[in-house]
């Protein structure tokens, strides 16, 4: 293994250096260390994680559920002993997509490094609910993410 100074010299001389790749198990963050979640009612294959339980009961949440065309399962952070970790929720409920509202909440759920999937479910980060309520650009970004990831009904 070469040190950073040697690496800098080689890069300055435009000499490539071979490095070992990390195995997928060491690259993936530990999803069991994130916050616990409280799952609300729903039956769809989409898990929507918002910052507070009041967000899932808002008019905006109803509009989002209508746009998705199914009854998504809403979840929010909870410190109760019955709270479930994200990885467990995906495995037990067979979610195909996990959508988290806001970068900050996504980092709380998954740690600093966000994976592209949680088990078999695709992980999607959406704008924060507060931003969606206040900003037209955030609503457009939300719709774009929904369409890009095939989450809306045809």
KAQUIVEN-V367539 format. One record per backbone hydrogen bond with DSSP energy under -0.5 kcal/mol. CO is the residue of the C=O (numbers start at 1). NH is the residue of the N-H. Records with the same first field share a line. If there is no record, write none. Layout:
BEGIN
CO: NH + NH
END
This chain:
BEGIN
3: 7
4: 8
5: 9
6: 10
7: 11
8: 12
9: 13
10: 15
11: 14
14: 16
23: 26 + 27
24: 28
29: 31
30: 33
31: 34
36: 78
37: 39 + 84
38: 76
41: 74
45: 96 + 97
46: 48 + 73
47: 49 + 99
48: 50 + 75
49: 101
50: 77
52: 55 + 56
53: 57
54: 57
55: 58
58: 62
59: 63
60: 64
61: 65
62: 66
63: 67
64: 68
65: 69 + 70
67: 153
70: 72
71: 43 + 44
72: 74
73: 48
74: 40
75: 50
76: 38
80: 83
84: 37
85: 89
86: 90
87: 91
88: 92
89: 93
90: 94 + 95
96: 122
97: 47
98: 124
99: 49
100: 102 + 126
102: 106
103: 107
104: 108
105: 109
106: 110
107: 111
108: 35
112: 114
116: 123
117: 119
118: 121
121: 118
122: 98 + 124
124: 100 + 126
126: 102
128: 132
129: 133
130: 134
131: 135
135: 139
136: 140
137: 141
138: 142
139: 143
140: 144
141: 145
142: 146
143: 147
144: 148
145: 149
146: 151 + 152
147: 150
END
